[in-house]
Amino acid sequence: MSLMPVSEALQKLLSDVEKLETEHVPLEQANGRTLSENLVSKRTQPPFAASAMDGYAIRHGDVAGGDATLDVIGEAPAGHGFSGRVTKGQTVRIFTGAPLPEGADTILIQENAQKDGNRISVLETPAQGAFVRPAGLDFQKDQVLLEPPLKLTYRHLALAAAMNFPDIPVVRRPKVAILATGDELVRPGAEPGPDQIIASNHAGIAGLVEDCGGQPLDLGISPDDPIELANHVRRAITEKADILVTLGGASVGDHDLVQDVLGQEGMDLAFWRIAMRPGKPLMAGRLGTTKVLGLPGNPVSSLVCGLLFLKPLIHAMLGSSAGTSAPKHAILGDDLPENDRRQDYIRATLHEDTGGRLVATPFPKQDSSMLALLARSGALIVRPPHAPALKAGSPVDVLVL
């Protein structure tokens, strides 16, 4: 079987993905969620002309000639506007956020006033309209201020609150079932046998799922047993997982059972074996309404494939194209040999030189079991199939991690 190019595999994976349904969540729980519908302001902000400073609400015409003295006829703290009207020779003591009294058009800040009983003297004449926030300065009622597929942050939540939204329409988080496979694996914290290792892929993939806005469901570790594997797969379907991610066992060895078991459970295989390194034995399909993504067992292969395929799949279900990262331009910090028919994703450090250019320096070893190098990497250098040898200083494309 020939190897499928990365771009073709990604296009095929996303070709039939639809945005998930909308749900409403309380404002306080919407951080990091993906907005599903336009948010149209329910009010004007500020809803009235307001003072931007503590001071005195005045009529500018009363002080334009300088040396003015005004009668203080009342007070307007925030939340309690002055109900009367300011007329010639009058002023109202006002505080930040309070409505500008009728008749006034300017704020004289308190530092520029000298109070004597119920009268003030103007020490410095303000410009007309000084320190007045007009109604609607920030936004108007019925204005569209937030649009999907925005990933909501603290800034957007503050704005939504000011727009008077107690709850927010968001896309339902994709539920991603994660199933590690292999007799050789034990959970972190357990004591491995002499021929076993600690499972790590599931933790990294679960973190990636959360970072992308999905909801991870840990199915645990299945031994290399068809019955046990089938039971785990059925649990993913019972739990209504939108995506089932299997880790390891999708190749063609005698103990690689995942593809056969999924086929027996009814999976429609979309593709298998990708022209990439690390990550060639990547599998994708559909099991009913559940998307299936079979990632390689080697830790780095699994996480790189998760970044390249699982991330855009989750974002597509959220109605966003943000999951497909566009490469950035950098220069090589060391030589690279020519490439073969597979697209390489090479772990590298990343820094800026004195000229502000990104410099990607590949690690000399690229074994797909070496997680420590991935943790230290700042980028993956993208090497197209059959790329020629490159010298240090040559331009390259990188995916920033």
Secondary structure, 3 states (H helix, E strand, C coil): CCCECHHHHHHHHHCCCCCCCEEEEEHHHCCCCEECCCEECCCCECCCCEECCCEEEECHHHHCCCCCEEEEEEEECCCCCCCCECCCCEEEEECCCCECCECCCEEEEHHHEEEECCEEEECCCCCCCCCEECCCCCECCCCEEECCCCECCHHHHHHHHHCCCCEEEEECCCEEEEEEECCCEECCCCCCCCCCEECCHHHHHHHHHHHCCCEEEEEEEECCCHHHHHHHHHHHHHCCCCEEEEECCCCCCCCCCHHHHHHHCCCEEEEECECEECCCCCEEEEECCEEEEEECCCHHHHHHHHHHHHHHHHHHHCCCCCCCCCCEEEEECCCECCCCCCEEEEEEEEEECCCCCEEEEECCCCCCCCHHHHHHCCEEEEECCCCCCECCCCEEEEEEC
